[in-house]
């Protein structure tokens, strides 16, 4: 597991709809193990192992992150914002941010005002970004309407082999699918493996639709993050008991294929990989919902990474969980083959 590569991804801004810089890094990384690579009009990168195989397994991990978009530049040079994804604006008051303009980083700070401190429900429209400009004309020399904005944070190693960063949702998933595809190739997997770092999950889920429609997979594994029940003020009764560092999380959902779940469960038992379970009685709110309904229908499984403080700039994950996700999926890719019976009635 290449930890430095994940850290490089985490330090590369990829606000939903603006994923080109990080996708170039995913493309370069996939060259080391893929026999073929695909890009599509949505901006997905798909690294393919065994492209001639009739059994095609799509792996999806979305590489975009939540953030903001510049909507207005005031006469005083201050910037106004709109949301890009499920960002929580109140968490950004008084914090450093970065604006990406034509490939260059511009530093800024979200202004602190008395009214924002007192306001209970802060919206994106309330936020004002100060880049130090003294006029609109000066600001326009450095930023533009439509530029993406995200928190300016670093990657930190925490106790018990845990890591903190902005955007662990879901660059950890993109990292896992690339590492799993690489490991499966090294182990001699025969299935066709299509590792897709998808775009736009936080806003439109267009990447998942493009990828599934193009690949026409036999099945798909979606890798995303999920809420834990061992963080402050969380409740195991909401979706299940999930702890950081206790293994990949498999999902029981109406859109998840039971036969794929059974195979993953058996592999975990055989390989002594700890797994946890979550419940999603309806949809999963992941790329899997789009993939499942593409084409004639695609059987899916969801393998989730436990995450604390999702959709903030202080998310925390466990390196042990990432390693176990990679191993579980790589072993699945070794065992899945053409003719696998996905029908739950069989």
C-alpha positions in Angstrom: 0.0 0.0 0.0 1.5 3.2 -1.2 0.7 5.7 1.6 2.6 8.5 -0.1 0.4 8.3 -3.1 -2.7 8.8 -1.0 -1.1 11.7 0.7 -0.4 13.2 -2.7 -4.0 12.8 -3.7 -5.2 14.4 -0.4 -3.1 17.5 -1.0 -4.4 17.9 -4.5 -7.7 20.0 -4.6 -10.5 18.3 -6.5 -13.7 20.2 -5.9 -16.6 18.4 -7.6 -16.6 19.5 -11.3 -12.9 20.5 -11.2 -11.0 17.1 -11.0 -8.6 17.4 -13.9 -5.4 17.9 -11.8 -6.0 15.0 -9.5 -7.1 12.8 -12.4 -3.8 13.3 -14.2 -2.1 11.8 -11.1 -4.5 8.9 -11.1 -3.8 8.3 -14.7 0.0 8.4 -14.2 -0.3 6.0 -11.2 -2.4 3.5 -13.2 0.2 3.3 -16.0 2.3 1.0 -13.8 -0.2 -1.9 -13.8 -2.9 -1.3 -16.4 -2.7 -2.7 -19.9 -5.2 -0.1 -21.1 -6.5 3.2 -19.8 -9.6 5.1 -20.7 -10.8 8.7 -20.3 -14.3 9.9 -21.1 -16.1 13.2 -21.6 -17.1 13.3 -18.0 -13.5 13.3 -16.8 -13.3 9.7 -15.5 -10.0 7.8 -15.5 -10.3 4.0 -15.9 -7.3 1.8 -15.6 -7.9 -1.6 -17.1 -6.3 -5.0 -16.3 -7.1 -7.9 -18.6 -9.2 -5.9 -21.1 -9.9 -9.0 -23.2 -11.7 -10.9 -20.4 -15.4 -11.5 -20.8 -15.9 -11.0 -17.0 -15.7 -7.3 -16.4 -15.6 -6.0 -12.9 -16.0 -2.2 -12.5 -14.4 -0.7 -9.4 -15.7 2.8 -8.6 -14.1 5.3 -6.1 -15.0 8.9 -6.6 -12.1 11.3 -6.6 -14.0 14.6 -6.2 -14.4 16.4 -2.9 -16.9 18.9 -1.5 -16.1 22.6 -1.6 -17.4 25.9 -3.0 -17.4 27.9 -6.2 -16.8 31.6 -6.5 -20.0 33.3 -7.6 -19.2 37.0 -7.1 -16.3 39.4 -6.6 -17.3 42.5 -4.6 -16.0 46.0 -5.2 -13.9 45.7 -2.1 -12.2 42.5 -3.5 -14.0 40.1 -1.3 -15.3 36.8 -2.8 -18.8 35.3 -2.4 -19.5 31.6 -2.7 -21.9 28.8 -3.5 -21.8 25.2 -2.4 -20.4 22.4 -4.5 -21.6 19.2 -2.8 -22.7 18.6 0.8 -20.4 21.1 2.4 -21.3 22.5 5.9 -20.6 26.2 5.6 -20.6 26.9 9.3 -17.4 24.9 9.8 -15.5 27.3 7.5 -15.9 30.5 9.4 -12.4 31.9 10.3 -10.6 29.1 8.4 -7.9 29.2 5.7 -9.1 28.3 2.2 -7.5 27.9 -1.2 -8.9 29.1 -4.5 -7.7 27.3 -7.6 -7.3 29.7 -10.6 -6.0 28.4 -13.9 -3.9 25.8 -12.2 -2.5 28.1 -9.5 -3.3 28.3 -5.8 -4.5 31.6 -4.3 -4.7 31.8 -0.5 -7.6 33.2 1.4 -9.4 33.3 4.7 -13.1 33.1 5.4 -13.9 36.3 7.2 -15.0 36.3 10.8 -17.9 38.6 11.6 -20.0 39.1 14.7 -23.2 38.2 12.9 -21.7 34.9 11.7 -20.5 34.0 15.1 -24.0 34.5 16.5 -25.8 32.9 13.6 -26.9 29.3 14.1 -27.5 28.2 10.5 -24.7 29.6 8.4 -25.2 29.3 4.6 -22.7 29.4 1.8 -24.2 32.8 0.8 -23.1 34.1 4.3 -19.4 33.4 3.7 -17.0 36.1 2.6 -13.5 35.1 1.5 -10.7 37.7 2.0 -7.7 37.1 -0.3 -6.1 40.4 0.7 -7.2 42.3 -2.4 -8.1 46.0 -2.0 -10.5 46.2 -5.0 -12.5 44.1 -7.4 -10.0 45.0 -10.2 -7.1 43.7 -8.1 -8.9 40.5 -7.1 -9.7 39.8 -10.8 -6.0 39.6 -11.5 -5.8 36.5 -9.4 -9.2 34.8 -9.3 -12.4 34.6 -11.5 -16.0 33.7 -11.2 -16.4 29.9 -11.3 -13.1 29.1 -9.5 -13.3 26.2 -7.1 -12.6 26.8 -3.4 -11.8 24.3 -0.6 -10.3 24.2 2.8 -6.5 24.6 3.0 -5.5 21.7 5.3 -2.6 19.3 5.7 -2.4 15.6 6.1 -1.6 14.5 9.7 -0.6 11.1 11.1 -2.5 10.5 14.3 -2.2 7.8 17.1 -3.1 4.2 16.4 -2.2 4.3 12.7 -4.9 6.9 11.8 -4.8 9.7 9.4 -6.6 13.1 9.3 -7.1 15.3 6.2 -9.6 17.2 4.1 -11.2 15.0 1.4 -10.7 11.5 2.8 -14.3 11.3 1.3 -13.6 9.8 -1.1 -10.0 10.0 -2.2 -9.5 7.0 0.1 -11.9 5.1 -2.1 -10.2 6.1 -5.3 -6.9 5.1 -3.7 -8.3 1.7 -2.6 -9.6 0.7 -6.0 -6.3 1.6 -7.7 -4.3 -0.3 -5.1 -6.7 -3.3 -5.2 -6.5 -3.5 -9.0 -2.7 -3.3 -8.9 -2.5 -6.0 -6.2 -5.0 -8.3 -8.0 -2.9 -8.0 -11.2 0.2 -8.9 -9.2 -1.6 -12.0 -7.8 -2.5 -13.1 -11.3 -6.2 -12.2 -11.5 -7.9 -13.3 -14.7 -11.0 -11.1 -14.5 -11.2 -7.9 -16.4 -10.6 -5.2 -13.9 -11.8 -1.6 -14.6 -10.6 0.7 -11.8 -12.6 3.9 -12.3 -11.7 7.0 -10.4 -15.0 8.8 -10.9 -15.9 12.4 -11.0 -18.9 14.4 -9.8 -20.3 12.1 -7.1 -20.7 14.9 -4.6 -22.9 16.9 -7.1 -24.4 14.9 -10.0 -23.0 11.3 -10.0 -22.4 11.8 -13.7 -19.1 10.0 -13.5 -20.5 6.7 -12.3 -23.1 6.8 -15.1 -20.5 7.5 -17.8 -18.2 4.8 -16.5 -20.9 2.0 -16.2 -22.4 2.9 -19.5 -19.1 2.6 -21.3 -17.7 -0.4 -19.5 -20.9 -2.5 -19.4 -19.6 -4.4 -16.5 -20.7 -7.9 -15.3 -20.7 -6.5 -11.8 -19.3 -3.6 -9.8 -17.8 -2.9 -6.5 -18.3 0.7 -5.2 -15.8 1.9 -2.6 -16.9 5.0 -0.5 -16.7 6.1 3.1 -19.4 5.6 5.7 -20.3 7.1 9.1 -18.9 5.5 12.3 -20.7 5.0 15.5 -17.6 5.5 17.7 -17.3 9.3 17.2 -18.8 11.8 19.7 -22.6 12.2 19.6 -23.1 9.3 17.1 -25.7 6.5 17.4 -25.2 2.9 16.4 -29.0 2.6 16.0 -28.9 4.9 12.9 -27.2 2.6 10.4 -25.3 0.0 12.4 -22.3 -0.3 14.8 -19.2 0.7 12.9 -15.9 1.5 14.4 -12.7 3.1 13.1 -9.9 0.5 12.5 -12.3 -2.5 12.8 -12.3 -3.4 9.1 -14.2 -2.7 5.8 -17.9 -2.2 6.0 -20.3 -4.3 3.9 -23.7 -2.9 3.1 -27.1 -4.6 3.4 -29.3 -2.7 1.0 -32.0 -3.3 -1.5 -29.6 -2.2 -4.3 -26.7 -4.5 -3.2 -26.5 -7.9 -4.7 -26.8 -10.6 -2.0 -24.6 -13.2 -3.8 -21.7 -10.6 -4.1 -22.1 -9.8 -0.4 -22.0 -13.6 0.4 -18.8 -14.0 -1.6 -17.2 -11.0 0.1 -18.2 -12.3 3.5 -16.7 -15.8 2.7 -13.5 -14.3 1.5 -13.2 -12.2 4.6 -13.7 -15.3 6.8 -11.2 -17.3 4.8 -8.5 -14.6 4.8 -9.2 -13.5 8.4 -10.1 -10.0 7.3 -12.3 -8.2 9.8 -15.6 -6.8 8.3 -18.4 -4.8 9.7 -22.0 -4.2 8.4 -24.1 -1.2 7.8 -27.8 -0.9 6.7 -29.1 1.2 3.9 -32.7 0.0 3.3 -33.2 2.1 0.3 -30.4 3.7 -1.8 -26.8 3.9 -0.7 -26.2 7.6 -1.6 -23.1 6.5 -3.5 -22.0 6.0 -7.1 -23.6 2.5 -6.7 -27.1 3.9 -7.1 -26.3 5.1 -10.6 -24.2 2.0 -11.6 -26.9 -0.3 -10.4 -29.5 1.3 -12.8 -27.2 1.6 -15.8 -27.7 -0.4 -19.0 -29.8 -3.6 -18.3 -28.9 -3.3 -14.6 -25.6 -4.0 -12.9 -25.3 -6.1 -9.7 -23.2 -4.2 -7.2 -21.6 -4.5 -3.8 -20.6 -1.6 -1.6 -17.4 -1.8 0.4 -17.1 1.3 2.7 -14.3 2.8 4.6 -15.1 3.9 8.2 -14.8 7.7 8.6 -15.1 10.1 11.4 -16.4 13.7 10.9 -17.5 13.2 7.3 -18.0 16.3 5.1 -15.7 18.5 7.2 -12.1 19.5 6.8 -11.0 17.2 9.8 -12.0 13.8 8.6 -10.2 10.8 10.2 -9.6 7.3 8.7 -7.6 4.3 9.7 -4.7 3.0 7.6 -5.6 -0.5 8.8 -9.1 -0.2 7.3 -7.6 0.9 4.0 -5.2 -2.1 3.9 -8.0 -4.5 4.7 -10.3 -3.0 2.0 -7.5 -3.4 -0.6 -6.9 -7.0 0.4 -10.6 -7.9 0.5 -11.3 -6.5 -3.0 -8.1 -7.9 -4.5 -9.1 -11.4 -3.3 -12.7 -10.9 -4.7 -11.1 -10.0 -8.1 -9.1 -13.3 -7.9 -12.2 -15.4 -7.3 -14.9 -13.8 -9.5 -15.3 -15.3 -12.9 -17.6 -15.4 -15.9 -20.7 -17.4 -15.2 -21.0 -16.3 -11.5 -24.6 -16.6 -10.5 -25.8 -13.3 -9.2 -29.5 -14.4 -8.9 -30.5 -14.3 -5.2 -33.1 -17.1 -5.9 -30.6 -19.7 -7.0 
